[in-house]
Amino acid sequence: MTFYRLILVVAVLTLSACATTDSSNPKDPYEEYNRGVWEFNRAIDKAILKPTAEGYQAVMPDPIEKGISNFFSNLGEIETIINDILQAKFGKAGRDTGRFLINSTLGIAGFLDPATAMGLDKEEEDFGQTLATWGFDSGPYLMLPFLGPSTARDGIGFAVDKMALYSPYDEMNDTQTEWSLRALDLVQTRASLLPLEEQLEEALDEYSLVRDAYLQRREFLIYDGRPPIEDDCEFEEDCEDW
């Protein structure tokens, strides 16, 4: 277990245990703290990550950039398959395994994505979603240093995904190669988000936009694209008439 992962687990457990509901948004009881972390993360991003991603995108030919993105996406299928099984989604686990095998072979180690053309679309599962299917509440919304938006549940899920579940990086004996790949993954992920930068900068409140978008997306993923529809029925018998 690396030191930063230990700090992450301790921070999430501590904040979750001490949660209050003084915030105007009940899902964000630590808004003042979270906004401070957001400003810190944003400063790091503007100073280092964004310029690096822009330089990467400027010099990298589009087909190669797409291939690198596909490669890391394919590695992520292993995490998805494990969480499929933990959630008892065995049919989905079979499809995602098929997608991984096709892209790892016909797709030349994942640089190409023939599985999508065959109708095997990419889907994401992580341990945060697994905890949700097991009945764990999301807990408070958290903005984590360097890692970005999360919740208490998703923070623990992230730590488990990176520590307890299988990672292809665990098979590497060359530390320099491992961290070079991790850095490349980070840069290409940031580059993929550059088209959203203008929308973010035009927002009246960047923090609220990111928070609300994150929480909505997590709900969408947890319910496999079919989140429950909230209605305005005051009494159960009123709803039966619809």
Secondary structure, DSSP 8 states (H G I E B T S, - for coil): --HHHHHHHHHHHHHHHT----SSSTT-TTHHHHHHHHHHHHHHIIIIIHHHHHHHHHHS-HHHHHHHHHHHHHHHHHHHHHHHHHTT-HHHHHHHHHHHHHHHHTTTTTTS-HHHHTT-------HHHHHHHTT----SEEEETTTEEEEHHHHHHHHHHHHTS--GGGG---HHHHHHHHHHHHHHHHHHTGGGHHHHHHSS-HHHHHHHHHHHHHHHHHTTT--------SSHHHHTT-
